[in-house]
Amino acid sequence: MKYPGFVLSHVLPSKDEVCRFTDELTRYLFHVTNHTDDFLKQHHIQHEKLQKQLCVLIRSVDSNNSLDSSSIVFEFFSELETIKERLLKDALLILEFDPAASSVEEVLLSYPGFSALMVHRLAHPLYLAKVPLIPRMMSEWAHSKTGIDINPGAAIGCPFFIDHGTGVVIGETAIIGDNVKIYQGVTLGALAVRKEDAKSKRHPTIEDNVIIYAGSTILGGNTVIGRDSIIGGNTWITKSIPPFSVVYHKNQTVVNERTDFEEEPINFII
């Protein structure tokens, strides 16, 4: 599709710079070192560097000069300690419920669900501050690294646990309560894709203590999954579910005894 006469109003921000900022910010948040003096010095230097980087990035996307970049940067870095505390609660929930997790350090350094959530918790305040482009670019950086797609607009409670995570999609207007666990392939999406609905609540609400198992799809802005419910794998939900429900897809798996050992086995090539 062509747009006659369309001209970009300003120079686009550097994708590489946004990715670099996001990567350095996550390392700054959970920095590991054995040298206390060096750590304190480097931490202070990195703090100032990241503040300047964010300020430059915000100005690069503020074509109308409508944002107070200094105030946004100050508020953002003032929230970092709270964000870190929430992330540690997320990590502890993963450690508590995943038998494969042997330490908090393992969760912080190697779990894709935690990595995607960390970037989301950093991008979300910038989204709320109405900073254009940058929050979405941050979330897409995490998406490319983890296979987990969380729009920066989604409101996610604490603690939150994404297990395995590949293929998880969480839409912009989704609301997720506290102590929620979801598995790979889960979609919290919209019922329809219409541009005129851009400002409306398009994605579902998941209340506290809900578990959503692999492959489930929950759609619609009016869809509410009531607290303490369990959503079984491969379910398709477009209507609200009351609290304390168990929802599952009922199918039948047939197991027959083989009697054709003398014949050539069937080999499917997919």
C-alpha positions in Angstrom: 0.0 0.0 0.0 1.3 3.4 -0.9 0.7 6.7 1.0 1.1 9.6 -1.5 2.7 12.6 0.1 3.6 10.8 3.3 6.8 12.1 4.9 8.4 11.2 8.2 8.1 14.1 10.6 11.5 13.5 12.2 14.6 11.3 12.2 13.9 7.8 13.5 15.5 6.8 16.8 18.4 4.4 16.6 17.2 0.8 17.1 20.7 -0.2 18.1 20.9 2.5 20.8 17.5 1.4 22.3 18.6 -2.2 22.3 22.0 -1.3 23.9 20.2 0.9 26.5 17.8 -1.9 27.4 20.6 -4.5 27.7 22.8 -2.2 29.8 19.8 -1.3 32.0 19.0 -5.0 32.8 22.7 -5.5 33.7 22.7 -2.4 35.9 19.6 -3.7 37.7 21.2 -7.0 38.7 24.9 -6.4 38.6 27.2 -9.1 40.0 30.7 -8.4 41.2 33.2 -9.6 43.8 34.8 -6.2 44.3 32.7 -3.9 46.5 34.7 -0.7 45.9 34.8 -1.2 42.1 31.1 -2.1 42.2 30.1 1.1 44.0 32.2 3.3 41.7 31.0 1.5 38.5 27.4 1.5 39.7 27.5 5.3 40.1 29.1 5.8 36.7 26.6 3.5 35.0 23.7 5.2 36.7 24.7 8.6 35.2 25.4 7.1 31.8 22.0 5.4 31.6 20.3 8.6 32.7 21.9 10.5 29.8 21.2 7.7 27.3 17.5 7.7 28.2 17.3 11.4 28.1 18.8 11.4 24.6 16.5 8.6 23.4 13.4 10.4 24.7 14.4 13.6 22.9 15.0 11.7 19.7 11.3 10.5 19.6 9.8 13.8 20.9 9.2 15.5 17.6 6.7 18.0 19.1 8.8 18.8 22.1 5.9 17.9 24.3 7.7 15.8 26.8 9.6 16.9 29.8 12.5 14.4 29.3 14.4 15.4 32.5 11.3 14.8 34.7 10.6 11.5 33.0 14.1 10.3 33.4 14.2 11.4 37.1 10.9 9.6 37.8 12.0 6.5 36.0 15.2 6.1 37.9 13.4 6.8 41.1 11.2 3.8 40.5 14.1 1.4 39.7 14.5 0.2 43.3 10.7 -0.7 43.5 10.9 -2.4 40.1 13.9 -4.5 41.4 11.9 -5.5 44.5 9.0 -6.6 42.4 11.3 -8.6 40.1 12.9 -10.4 43.1 9.4 -11.4 44.2 8.8 -12.7 40.6 12.1 -14.7 40.8 11.2 -16.2 44.2 7.8 -17.4 42.8 9.6 -19.1 40.0 12.1 -20.7 42.4 9.2 -21.9 44.6 7.2 -23.5 41.9 9.7 -24.7 39.3 11.4 -28.0 40.5 14.1 -27.3 37.8 15.2 -24.0 39.4 18.0 -24.5 41.9 18.6 -20.9 43.0 17.5 -17.3 42.5 20.7 -16.6 40.6 19.7 -19.3 38.1 16.4 -17.6 37.6 17.9 -14.2 37.2 20.5 -15.3 34.7 18.9 -18.0 32.6 15.1 -17.9 32.6 13.5 -16.4 29.5 10.2 -15.8 31.2 12.0 -13.7 33.9 14.0 -11.9 31.3 10.9 -10.9 29.3 9.1 -9.8 32.4 12.1 -7.7 33.6 12.1 -5.8 30.3 8.4 -5.3 30.6 8.6 -3.9 34.1 11.2 -1.5 32.8 9.3 -0.5 29.6 5.9 -0.1 31.3 6.6 3.1 33.2 7.9 4.7 30.0 4.6 3.6 28.3 2.6 5.2 31.1 4.7 8.4 30.7 3.5 8.4 27.1 7.0 8.1 25.7 6.5 7.0 22.0 8.3 4.2 20.3 11.0 3.4 23.0 8.8 1.2 25.2 7.7 -0.9 22.2 11.2 -1.2 20.9 12.4 -2.4 24.3 9.6 -5.0 24.4 10.4 -6.2 20.9 14.1 -6.5 21.9 13.0 -8.9 24.7 10.6 -10.6 22.2 13.5 -11.3 19.8 15.6 -12.7 22.7 13.0 -14.9 24.4 10.1 -15.6 22.0 7.8 -13.9 24.6 5.7 -11.0 23.3 4.5 -8.7 26.1 3.1 -5.3 25.0 4.5 -2.6 27.2 1.0 -1.4 27.9 -0.1 -4.6 29.7 -0.7 -4.1 33.5 1.0 -7.1 35.3 0.7 -7.7 39.0 3.3 -9.2 41.3 4.5 -11.9 41.6 4.1 -13.2 38.1 5.5 -16.4 36.6 5.9 -17.4 32.9 7.1 -21.0 32.7 9.1 -22.0 29.5 7.5 -19.0 27.8 8.0 -19.6 24.1 5.0 -18.3 22.1 3.4 -16.4 25.0 1.5 -13.3 23.8 0.1 -10.6 26.2 -1.8 -7.7 24.6 -1.6 -4.0 25.3 -4.7 -3.7 27.4 -4.4 -7.0 29.3 -4.7 -6.7 33.1 -3.1 -9.5 35.1 -3.4 -9.8 38.9 -1.0 -11.0 41.6 0.4 -14.5 41.9 -0.6 -15.6 38.3 1.2 -18.4 36.5 1.1 -19.0 32.7 2.8 -21.5 30.5 4.2 -21.6 26.9 1.9 -20.8 24.0 -0.7 -18.8 26.0 -2.3 -15.9 24.2 -4.1 -13.0 26.0 -5.5 -11.4 22.9 -8.2 -9.3 21.2 -11.4 -10.8 19.7 -11.1 -8.6 16.6 -8.4 -6.4 15.1 -9.9 -3.1 14.3 -8.0 0.2 14.2 -11.1 2.1 15.6 -10.8 0.0 18.8 -7.2 1.1 19.5 -8.2 3.2 22.6 -10.6 0.6 24.0 -10.0 -2.3 26.4 -9.3 -5.1 23.9 -7.6 -7.8 25.9 -8.7 -9.9 28.9 -8.4 -9.5 32.6 -6.8 -12.3 34.7 -7.5 -12.0 38.4 -5.3 -13.1 41.3 -4.0 -16.7 41.8 -4.9 -17.9 38.3 -3.0 -20.7 36.5 -3.2 -20.8 32.7 -1.7 -23.9 31.1 0.1 -24.3 27.8 -1.6 -23.4 24.5 -4.6 -21.7 25.9 -6.1 -18.7 24.1 -8.2 -16.1 26.0 -9.7 -13.3 24.0 -11.7 -10.1 24.5 -11.6 -7.0 26.5 -14.7 -8.0 28.5 -13.4 -11.4 29.3 -12.5 -11.9 32.9 -10.9 -15.0 34.4 -12.0 -15.1 38.0 -9.6 -15.4 40.8 -8.2 -18.8 41.9 -9.2 -20.4 38.6 -7.3 -23.0 36.6 -7.4 -22.9 32.8 -6.3 -26.2 31.3 -4.1 -26.5 28.2 -5.4 -25.8 24.7 -8.6 -24.1 25.7 -10.3 -21.4 23.7 -12.1 -18.8 25.9 -14.0 -15.7 24.8 -16.4 -15.3 27.8 -15.8 -14.6 31.4 -15.1 -17.4 33.9 -16.3 -17.2 37.5 -13.8 -17.4 40.4 -12.7 -20.8 41.6 -13.4 -22.5 38.2 -11.5 -25.3 36.5 -11.7 -25.1 32.7 -10.4 -27.8 30.4 -10.7 -29.0 26.9 -12.3 -32.5 26.8 -11.0 -34.8 24.2 -10.4 -38.5 23.8 -7.1 -40.2 23.3 -7.5 -43.8 22.0 -4.7 -46.4 22.7 -4.9 -49.7 20.8 -2.6 -52.6 21.1 -0.5 -53.2 18.0 -0.9 -56.5 16.3 0.9 -55.7 13.0 4.5 -56.5 14.1 5.0 -58.6 10.9 4.2 -55.6 8.7 6.2 -52.6 7.7 5.6 -49.9 10.3 4.2 -46.6 9.1 6.8 -43.9 9.0 5.5 -40.3 8.7 7.9 -37.7 7.4 6.8 -34.2 8.4 
